[in-house]
Amino acid sequence: MFVPSTFCRALKLPVPESLESTQEETRTQLKMSTASQCDSRSQIHAAMDAARLVLRDVDTLAPLQLLNFRCGPVWVKREDLSQIRSFKWRGAYFRMHGLWRDGVRRVVAASAGNHAQGVARAARKLNMNATVFMPQSTPAIKQAQVRQLGGDHVDVVLSGDSFATTARAAASDAAKRDLHVVDPFDHSDIIAGQATIGFEMLEQSSEFDALYLPIGGGGLAAGVACAIKRAAPRIRVIGVEVVDQDSMSRSIRAGKLVTLPEVSRFCDGTAVSQPGKLTFELCRDLLDQTIIVTEDEVCAAIQTLWEADRIIPEPSGAVGLAGVLQAAHNGSPGRPATIITGANMDFTTLERIAQRAGIGRRTRKYYRFRIEERAGALLSVLDGLKDRANIVEFQYGKVDQHRACPVIGFECLGTDECSDLHDAVSQLPVSADDITGTEMVDFRMIPFERRLCHDPLFARIDFADRPGALHSLLREIGSTANICYFNYHSSGELSGRALMAFESTVNRWQEKLAERVGRLEFTMSIVPEAGEWTSLVTSSTELGAENIST
């Protein structure tokens, strides 16, 4: 049990020598820690003032726009409009400018992408040379941009599958060649460079009272928080992290640096397993709060930006706004502001964003229904829901002679409609599971046992992708044929495409089926099997088709 020496003295008891020395050590450690924090804080404040002068004419001033979203107006700092489409040029240039003044002409850096572009641009402008280590999974667009920005002044080395591994490779190379490492976040000059964003925002508007900052390694959050709390301490500063990237939040709760065993890489710009020592101390002391958002909420934030002003940031660039939208959903986010931190994204990432945004906005739901394996059973489910939401996904394959478990995805107009849909599903005479956001939905797992089907006919159905179209198709088919495979995913186009398989014992059922599909002005195309189908079908990749006249 801990007994303070002051308590002993108050009772006129002898103070144990071990206790006195222990408390003296504790007081000394606290004084040293406080002094160290004050020194580092004062150094950063001095560096921030210098950074404002050095960076003033390096790039154009990023605008602070007031955008109107469904949750209300939000001040948005457009760092995605910088020359490298990211805020990272600030810290990289200021750090390398200081090294250049000291006579350094060659540096090493490690980066998941945007910091590398900042280093490459600074190397070219300052006539320096940089070796940049990047994870092997770095998006191709970021690799290409680094080489384009740096030209002959930069060498790119792909190493490791995570930022931590890449950083170790960079540190090893720098040690061998006795070179400086331009850290992506944990250096006072880097933090001071990022801090200039906060000063600019205050000069551009004084109307916001809550600032939502994305956190990766913590350089941006630490720097901007320093600037805001120094110039406008009334403003609340909230750190925002992504699930499976929340090393800063965990470190703050633990009171020490925490390393995540695994890090999600969807938001690659914030994919850091451990915050910096300096950034941790600053974020711990300066942030009013930290919150965690999901990748789906990040996708929803990107869709929100697209709908409001046709802005398409990279996933990590929308993390701050995802925090604003979550706060708005849970209550009042205040008069919020945030930063779009970057827009360097592989084009192929858009597919995942479009697929997951509805889940993040809480307007898309996926249910697995347990029904009888018979013609008309699926139609009965849809009739029971009375077109309460638009169908955006069908996943079904026959695996049992008596039971079926189709997965259907619904898109609602809003959260109230989603709630009404859920109530309607719960009142159906069949059981249903909400599997929204599960791996089964994410990977489109569609089991199919061909041997259970009676001479199945695979066909591609093309139709006008309008609300109720697939419901109309099922109603028109009626008892003509039983559906034994159904694979449909809305792509957002005007025309929808579904890969389906039918079976029946009715005479001339294929002709009748084609006739009924034709009544709806849909097009049905046979997909030749030729013995190529296995017992498991998991993809609706377009196959060669032979049109049937309807």
For each residue, the residues with C-beta under 8 A, 3 or more apart:
1:
2:
3: 7 8 19
4: 7 8 23
5: 8 9 15 19 20 23
6: 9 10
7: 3 4 10 11
8: 3 4 5 11 13 14 15 16 19
9: 5 6 12 13 15
10: 6 7
11: 7 8
12: 9
13: 8 9
14: 8
15: 5 8 9 19 20
16: 8 19 20
17: 20 21
18: 21 22
19: 3 5 8 15 16 22 23
20: 5 15 16 17 23 24
21: 17 18 24 25
22: 18 19 25 26
23: 4 5 19 20 26 27
24: 20 21 27 28
25: 21 22 28 29
26: 22 23 29 30
27: 23 24 30 31
28: 24 25 31 32
29: 25 26 32 33
30: 26 27 33 34
31: 27 28 34 35
32: 28 29 35 36
33: 29 30 36 37
34: 30 31 37 38
35: 31 32 38 39
36: 32 33 39 40
37: 33 34 40 41 281 285
38: 34 35 41 42
39: 35 36 42 43
40: 36 37 43 44 188 278 281
41: 37 38 44 45 226 282
42: 38 39 45 46
43: 39 40 46 47 188
44: 40 41 47 48 188 191 192 195 223 226 282
45: 41 42 48 49 226 230
46: 42 43 49 50
47: 43 44 50 51 94 188 189 191 192
48: 44 45 51 52 192 195 196 199 223 226 227 230
49: 45 46 52 53
50: 46 47 53 54 94 192
51: 47 48 54 55 90 94 189 192 193 195 196
52: 48 49 55 56 196 199
53: 49 50 56
54: 50 51 58 93 94 97
55: 51 52 58 59 90 93 94 193 196
56: 52 53
57:
58: 54 55 89 93 125
59: 55 62 82 83 89
60: 81 82 83
61: 200
62: 59 77 78 79 81 82 87 197 200
63: 77 78 81 204
64: 75 76 77 78 200 201 204 205 337
65: 75 76 78 309
66: 73 74 75 76 205
67: 73 74 76 305 308 309
68: 72 73 308
69: 72 73 74 304 308 325
70: 304
71: 74 324 325 328 329 333
72: 68 69 328 333
73: 66 67 68 69 335
74: 66 67 69 71 321 324 336 337 338
75: 64 65 66 201 205 207 208 335 336 337 338
76: 64 65 66 67 321 337 338 339 340
77: 62 63 64 197 200 201 337 338 339 340
78: 62 63 64 65 81 340
79: 62 82 86 87 197 317 339 340 341 342
80: 85 86 311 313 317 340 341 342 343
81: 60 62 63 78 85
82: 59 60 62 79 85 86 87 89
83: 59 60 89 121
84: 88 89 114 117 118 121 145 149 344
85: 80 81 82 114 117 145 342 343 344
86: 79 80 82 89 114 117 118 269 317 341 342 343 344
87: 62 79 82 90 114 194 197 220 339 341 342
88: 84 91 92 111 114 115 117 118 184 342
89: 58 59 82 83 84 86 92 93 117 118 121 122
90: 51 55 87 93 94 118 193 194 196 197
91: 88 94 95 115 118 184 185 187 189 190 191 192 193 194 219 223
92: 88 89 95 96 109 115 118 119 121 122 182 190 193
93: 54 55 58 89 90 96 97 118 121 122 125 193
94: 47 50 51 54 55 90 91 97 98 189 190 192 193
95: 91 92 98 99 182 183 187 189 190 193
96: 92 93 99 100 107 119 122 123 126 128 182
97: 54 93 94 100 101 122 126
98: 94 95 101 102 189
99: 95 96 102 104 107 128 180 182
100: 96 97 103 104 105 126 128
101: 97 98
102: 98 99
103: 100
104: 99 100 107 128 180
105: 100 127 128 129
106: 128 129 130 131 177 179
107: 96 99 104 119 123 128 129 130 131 179 180 181 182
108: 130 131 132 133 170 171 173 174 177 179 180 181 182
109: 92 115 116 119 130 131 132 133 170 181 182 183 184
110: 132 133 134 163 166 167 169 170 171 181 184
111: 88 114 115 116 117 119 132 133 134 163 166 184
112: 115 116 134 135 138 142 163 166 268 269 271
113: 116 117 134 138 139 142 143 146 268 269 344
114: 84 85 86 87 88 111 117 118 142 269 341 342 344
115: 88 91 92 109 111 112 118 119 182 184 185
116: 109 111 112 113 119 120 132 134 138 142 146 156
117: 84 85 86 88 89 111 113 114 120 121 142 145 146 149 344
118: 84 86 88 89 90 91 92 93 114 115 121 122
119: 92 96 107 109 111 115 116 122 123 130 132 150 154 182
120: 116 117 123 124 130 132 145 146 147 149 150 153 154
121: 83 84 89 92 93 117 118 124 125 149 150
122: 89 92 93 96 97 118 119 125 126 128 130
123: 96 107 119 120 126 127 128 129 130 150 153 154
124: 120 121 127 149 150 151 153 154
125: 58 93 121 122
126: 96 97 100 122 123
127: 105 123 124 153
128: 96 99 100 104 105 106 107 122 123 153
129: 105 106 107 123 153 154 155
130: 106 107 108 109 119 120 122 123 150 153 154 155 182
131: 106 107 108 109 154 155 157 170 173 179
132: 108 109 110 111 116 119 120 146 150 154 155 156 157
133: 108 109 110 111 157 158 159 160 166 167 169 170 173
134: 110 111 112 113 116 138 142 143 146 156 157 158 159 166
135: 112 138 158 159 160 161 162 163 165 166
136: 158 159 160 161
137: 161 265 268
138: 112 113 116 134 135 142 143 158 268
139: 113 142 143 268 344 345 346 349
140: 143 144 346
141: 144 145 344 345 346 347
142: 112 113 114 116 117 134 138 139 145 146 344
143: 113 134 138 139 140 146 147 156 158
144: 140 141 147 148
145: 84 85 117 120 141 142 148 149 344
146: 113 116 117 120 132 134 142 143 149 150 154 156
147: 120 143 144 150 151 154 156
148: 144 145 151
149: 84 117 120 121 124 145 146 154
150: 119 120 121 123 124 130 132 146 147 153 154
151: 124 147 148 154
152:
153: 120 123 124 127 128 129 130 150
154: 119 120 123 124 129 130 131 132 146 147 149 150 151
155: 129 130 131 132
156: 116 132 134 143 146 147
157: 131 132 133 134 169 173
158: 133 134 135 136 138 143
159: 133 134 135 136 165 166 169 170
160: 133 135 136 163 164 165 166 168 169
161: 135 136 137 165
162: 135 165 166 263 271 273
163: 110 111 112 135 160 166 167 263 271 272 273
164: 160 167 168 272 273 274
165: 135 159 160 161 162 168 169
166: 110 111 112 133 134 135 159 160 162 163 169 170
167: 110 133 163 164 170 171
168: 160 164 165 171 172
169: 110 133 157 159 160 165 166 172 173
170: 108 109 110 131 133 159 166 167 173 174 181
171: 108 110 167 168 174 175 181
172: 168 169 175 176
173: 108 131 133 157 169 170 176 177 179
174: 108 170 171 177 178 179 180 181
175: 171 172 178
176: 172 173
177: 106 108 173 174
178: 174 175
179: 106 107 108 131 173 174
180: 99 104 107 108 174
181: 107 108 109 110 170 171 174
182: 92 95 96 99 107 108 109 115 119 130 187 190
183: 95 109 186 187 190 276
184: 88 91 109 110 111 115 190 217 219
185: 91 115 190 191 216 217 218 219 220 222 272 275 276 279
186: 183 190 217 218 219 275 276 277 278 279
187: 91 95 182 183 190 191 278
188: 40 43 44 47 191 192 278
189: 47 51 91 94 95 98 192 193
190: 91 92 94 95 182 183 184 185 186 187 193 194 219 223
191: 44 47 91 185 187 188 194 195 219 222 223 226 278 279 282
192: 44 47 48 50 51 91 94 188 189 195 196 223
193: 51 55 90 91 92 93 94 95 189 190 196 223
194: 87 90 91 190 191 197 219 220 222 223 224
195: 44 48 51 191 192 198 199 223 224 226 227
196: 48 51 52 55 90 192 193 199 200 223 227
197: 62 77 79 87 90 194 200 201 220 223 224 227 339
198: 195 201 202 211 223 224 225 226 227 228 231
199: 48 52 195 196 202 203 227 231
200: 61 62 64 77 196 197 203 204
201: 64 75 77 197 198 204 205 208 211 224 337
202: 198 199 205 206 227 228 231 232
203: 199 200
204: 63 64 200 201
205: 64 66 75 201 202 208 337
206: 202 232
207: 75 335
208: 75 201 205 211 235 334 335 336 337
209: 234 235 236 334 335
210: 235 236 237 238 327 333 334 335 336 337
211: 198 201 208 224 228 235 236 237 238 336 337 338
212: 238 240 320 321 323 324 327 333 336 337 338
213: 220 221 224 225 237 238 239 240 320 338 339
214: 220 221 239 240 241 270 316 317 319 320 323 339 341
215: 218 220 221 239 240 241 248 270 275 283 290 319
216: 185 219 220 245 269 270 271 272 316
217: 184 185 186 272 275 276 279
218: 185 186 215 221 222 248 275 276 279 280 282 283
219: 91 184 185 186 190 191 194 216 222 223 276 279
220: 87 185 194 197 213 214 215 216 223 224 339 341
221: 213 214 215 218 224 225 237 239 248 279 283 287
222: 185 191 194 218 219 225 226 278 279 282 283 286
223: 44 48 91 190 191 192 193 194 195 196 197 198 219 220 226 227
224: 194 195 197 198 201 211 213 220 221 227 228 237 339
225: 198 213 221 222 228 229 237 282 283 286 287
226: 41 44 45 48 191 195 198 222 223 229 230 282 286
227: 48 195 196 197 198 199 202 223 224 230 231
228: 198 202 211 224 225 231 232 233 235 237
229: 225 226 232 233 237 286
230: 45 48 226 227 233
231: 198 199 202 227 228
232: 202 206 228 229 235
233: 228 229 230
234: 209
235: 208 209 210 211 228 232
236: 209 210 211 288 289 334
237: 210 211 213 221 224 225 228 229 286 287 288
238: 210 211 212 213 287 288 289 290 291 323 327
239: 213 214 215 221 248 249 283 287 289 290 291
240: 212 213 214 215 290 291 292 293 319 320 322 323
241: 214 215 245 246 247 248 249 270 290 291 292 293 319
242: 245 246 264 266 267 270 292 293 294 295 298 316 319
243: 246 264 292 293 294 295
244: 260 262 263 264
245: 216 241 242 260 263 264 267 270 271 272
246: 241 242 243 249 250 260 290 292
247: 241 250 251 258 259 260 263 272 273 274 275
248: 215 218 221 239 241 251 252 275 279 280 283 290
249: 239 241 246 252 253 290 292
250: 246 247 253 254 258 260
251: 247 248 254 255 256 257 258 274 275 280 284
252: 248 249 255 280 283 284 287 290
253: 249 250
254: 250 251 258
255: 251 252
256: 251
257: 251 274 275 277 280
258: 247 250 251 254 274
259: 247 273 274
260: 244 245 246 247 250 263 273 274
261: 273
262: 244 273
263: 162 163 244 245 247 260 271 272 273
264: 242 243 244 245 267 271 295
265: 137 268 271
266: 242 295 298 315 352
267: 242 245 264 270 271 295 298 314 315 316 319
268: 112 113 137 138 139 265 271 314 315 316
269: 86 112 113 114 216 314 315 316 317 341 342 344
270: 214 215 216 241 242 245 267 316 319
271: 112 162 163 216 245 263 264 265 267 268 316
272: 163 164 185 216 217 245 247 263 275
273: 162 163 164 247 259 260 261 262 263
274: 164 247 251 257 258 259 260
275: 185 186 215 217 218 247 248 251 257 272 279 280 283
276: 183 185 186 217 218 219 279 280
277: 186 257 280 281
278: 40 186 187 188 191 222 281 282
279: 185 186 191 217 218 219 221 222 248 275 276 282 283
280: 218 248 251 252 257 275 276 277 283 284
281: 37 40 277 278 284 285
282: 41 44 191 218 222 225 226 278 279 285 286
283: 215 218 221 222 225 239 248 252 275 279 280 286 287 290
284: 251 252 280 281 287
285: 37 281 282
286: 222 225 226 229 237 282 283
287: 221 225 237 238 239 252 283 284 290
288: 236 237 238
289: 236 238 239
290: 215 238 239 240 241 246 248 249 252 283 287
291: 238 239 240 241 323 326 327
292: 240 241 242 243 246 249
293: 240 241 242 243 297 298 319 322 323 326
294: 242 243 297 298 360
295: 242 243 264 266 267 298 299 315 356 360
296: 299 300 356 357 359 360 437
297: 293 294 300 301 322 325 326 360
298: 242 266 267 293 294 295 301 302 315 316 318 319 322 360
299: 295 296 302 303 315 352 353 354 355 356 357 359 360
300: 296 297 303 304 322 325 356 357 358 359 360 361
301: 297 298 304 305 318 319 321 322 324 325 360
302: 298 299 305 306 312 313 315 318 353 357
303: 299 300 306 307 353 354 357 360 361
304: 69 70 300 301 307 308 321 325 361
305: 67 301 302 308 309 311 312 313 318 321 340
306: 302 303 309 310 311 312
307: 303 304
308: 67 68 69 304 305 311
309: 65 67 305 306
310: 306
311: 80 305 306 308 340 343
312: 302 305 306 343 345 350
313: 80 302 305 317 318 340 341 342 343 345
314: 267 268 269 317 318 342 343 344 345 349
315: 266 267 268 269 295 298 299 302 318 319 345 349 353
316: 214 216 242 267 268 269 270 271 298 319 341 342
317: 79 80 86 214 269 313 314 340 341 342 343
318: 298 301 302 305 313 314 315 321 322 340
319: 214 215 240 241 242 267 270 293 298 301 315 316 322 323 341
320: 212 213 214 240 323 324 338 339 340 341
321: 74 76 212 301 304 305 318 324 325 338 340
322: 240 293 297 298 300 301 318 319 325 326 360
323: 212 214 238 240 291 293 319 320 326 327 338
324: 71 74 212 301 320 321 327 328 333 336 338
325: 69 71 297 300 301 304 321 322 328 329
326: 291 293 297 322 323 329 330
327: 210 212 238 291 323 324 330 331 332 333 334 336
328: 71 72 324 325 331 332 333 336
329: 71 325 326 362
330: 326 327
331: 327 328
332: 327 328
333: 71 72 210 212 324 327 328 336
334: 208 209 210 236 327
335: 73 75 207 208 209 210
336: 74 75 208 210 211 212 324 327 328 333
337: 64 74 75 76 77 201 205 208 210 211 212
338: 74 75 76 77 211 212 213 320 321 323 324
339: 76 77 79 87 197 213 214 220 224 320
340: 76 77 78 79 80 305 311 313 317 318 320 321 343
341: 79 80 86 87 114 214 220 269 313 316 317 319 320
342: 79 80 85 86 87 88 114 269 313 314 316 317
343: 80 85 86 311 312 313 314 317 340
344: 84 85 86 113 114 117 139 141 142 145 269 314
345: 139 141 312 313 314 315 349 350
346: 139 140 141 349
347: 141 350
348: 351
349: 139 314 315 345 346 352 353
350: 312 345 347 353 354
351: 348 354 355
352: 266 299 349 355 356
353: 299 302 303 315 349 350 356 357
354: 299 303 350 351 357 492
355: 299 351 352
356: 295 296 299 300 352 353 359 360
357: 296 299 300 302 303 353 354 360 361
358: 300 361 363 364 392 411
359: 296 299 300 356 362 364 436 437
360: 294 295 296 297 298 299 300 301 303 322 356 357
361: 300 303 304 357 358 364
362: 329 359 415 418
363: 358 411 412 413 414 415 417 418
364: 358 359 361 392 409 410 411 412 436
365: 389 409 410 412 418 421 422 434 436
366: 393 407 408 409 410 434 435 436 437 438 441
367: 407 408 410 425 432 433 434 435
368: 405 406 407 432 433 435 440
369: 381 405 406 407 408 428 430 431 432
370: 403 404 405 430 431 432
371: 377 378 380 381 403 404 405 406 430
372: 377 402 403 404
373: 377 398 400 401 402 403 404
374: 377 482
375: 478 479 481 482 483
376: 379 380 478 479
377: 371 372 373 374 380 381 404
378: 371 381 382 396 404 406 474 483 486
379: 376 382 383 471 474 475 478
380: 371 376 377 383 384
381: 369 371 377 378 384 385 406 408 428 430
382: 378 379 385 387 391 471 474
383: 379 380 386
384: 380 381 424 427 428 429
385: 381 382 388 389 421 424 425 428
386: 383 424
387: 382 467 468 471
388: 385 410 412 417 420 421 424
389: 365 385 410 411 412 413 417 418 421
390: 410 411 412 467 468
391: 382 394 408 409 410 411 470 471 488 490
392: 358 364 409 410 411 489 490
393: 366 407 408 409 441 488 489 490
394: 391 406 407 408 409 470 486 487 488 498
395: 406 407 408 441 444 445 446 486 487
396: 378 404 405 406 407 446 483 485 486 487
397: 446 447 448 449 484 485 486 537
398: 373 404 448 449 452 453 484 485
399: 405 447 448 449 452
400: 373 403 404 449 452
401: 373 452
402: 372 373
403: 370 371 372 373 400
404: 370 371 372 373 377 378 396 398 400
405: 368 369 370 371 396 399
406: 368 369 371 378 381 394 395 396 486
407: 366 367 368 369 393 394 395 396 435 440 441
408: 366 367 369 381 391 393 394 395
409: 364 365 366 391 392 393 394 441
410: 364 365 366 367 388 389 390 391 392 421
411: 358 363 364 389 390 391 392 490
412: 363 364 365 388 389 390 415 417 418 421
413: 363 389 417
414: 363 417 418
415: 362 363 412 418 419
416: 419 420
417: 363 388 389 412 413 414 420 421
418: 362 363 365 389 412 414 415 421 422
419: 415 416 422 423
420: 388 416 417 423 424
421: 365 385 388 389 410 412 417 418 424 425
422: 365 418 419 425 426 434
423: 419 420 426 427
424: 384 385 386 388 420 421 427 428
425: 367 385 421 422 428 432
426: 422 423 432
427: 384 423 424
428: 369 381 384 385 424 425 432
429: 384
430: 369 370 371 381
431: 369 370
432: 367 368 369 370 425 426 428
433: 367 368
434: 365 366 367 422
435: 366 367 368 407 438 440 441
436: 359 364 365 366 441
437: 296 359 366 441 442
438: 366 435 441 442
439: 442 443 445
440: 368 407 435 443 445
441: 366 393 395 407 409 435 436 437 438 444
442: 437 438 439
443: 439 440 538
444: 395 441 487 489 538 539 540
445: 395 439 440 538
446: 395 396 397 485 487 537 538
447: 397 399 536
448: 397 398 399 484 485 501 535 536 537
449: 397 398 399 400 452 453 535
450: 453 456 533 534 535
451: 535
452: 398 399 400 401 449 484
453: 398 449 450 456 484 485 501 503
454: 503 504 505
455: 503
456: 450 453 484 485 501 502 503
457: 481 501 502 503 510 513 526
458: 485 499 500 501 526 527 529 533
459: 499 500 501 502 524 525 526 527 548
460: 497 498 499 500 524 525 527 542 543 545
461: 473 497 498 499 500 517 522 523 524 525
462: 495 496 497 522 523 525
463: 469 470 473 495 496 498 520 522 523
464: 469 494 495 496 521
465: 469 490 493 494 495 496
466: 469
467: 387 390
468: 387 390 471 472
469: 463 464 465 466 472 473 496
470: 391 394 463 473 474 488 496 498
471: 379 382 387 391 468 474 475
472: 468 469 475 476 520
473: 461 463 469 470 476 477 517 520 522
474: 378 379 382 470 471 477 483
475: 379 471 472 478
476: 472 473 516 517 519 520
477: 473 474 480 481 483 502 513 516 517
478: 375 376 379 475 516
479: 375 376 506
480: 477 504 506 509 512 513 516
481: 375 457 477 502 503 504 506 509 513
482: 374 375 502 503 504
483: 375 378 396 474 477 486 500 501 502
484: 397 398 448 452 453 456 501 502 503
485: 396 397 398 446 448 453 456 458 499 500 501 537
486: 378 394 395 396 397 406 483 498 499 500 501
487: 394 395 396 444 446 498 499 500 537 539 540
488: 391 393 394 470 496 497 498 499 540
489: 392 393 444 540
490: 391 392 393 411 465 496
491: 496 497
492: 354
493: 465 496
494: 464 465
495: 462 463 464 465
496: 462 463 464 465 469 470 488 490 491 493
497: 460 461 462 488 491 540 542
498: 394 460 461 463 470 486 487 488 540
499: 458 459 460 461 485 486 487 488 527 540
500: 458 459 460 461 483 485 486 487
501: 448 453 456 457 458 459 483 484 485 486
502: 456 457 459 477 481 482 483 484 509 510 513
503: 453 454 455 456 457 481 482 484
504: 454 480 481 482 509 513
505: 454 509
506: 479 480 481 509 512
507:
508: 511 512
509: 480 481 502 504 505 506 512 513
510: 457 502 513 514
511: 508 514 515
512: 480 506 508 509 515 516
513: 457 477 480 481 502 504 509 510 516 517 524
514: 510 511 517 518 524 548 550
515: 511 512 518 519 550
516: 476 477 478 480 512 513 519 520
517: 461 473 476 477 513 514 520 522 523 524 550
518: 514 515 521 522 524 550
519: 476 515 516
520: 463 472 473 476 516 517
521: 464 518
522: 461 462 463 473 517 518 550
523: 461 462 463 517 547 550
524: 459 460 461 513 514 517 518 548 550
525: 459 460 461 462 545 546 547 548
526: 457 458 459 545 546 548
527: 458 459 460 499 543 544 545
528: 543 544 546
529: 458 532 533
530:
531:
532: 529
533: 450 458 529 537
534: 450 537
535: 448 449 450 451
536: 447 448
537: 397 446 448 485 487 533 534
538: 443 444 445 446
539: 444 487
540: 444 487 488 489 497 498 499
541:
542: 460 497 545
543: 460 527 528
544: 527 528
545: 460 525 526 527 542
546: 525 526 528
547: 523 525
548: 459 514 524 525 526
549:
550: 514 515 517 518 522 523 524
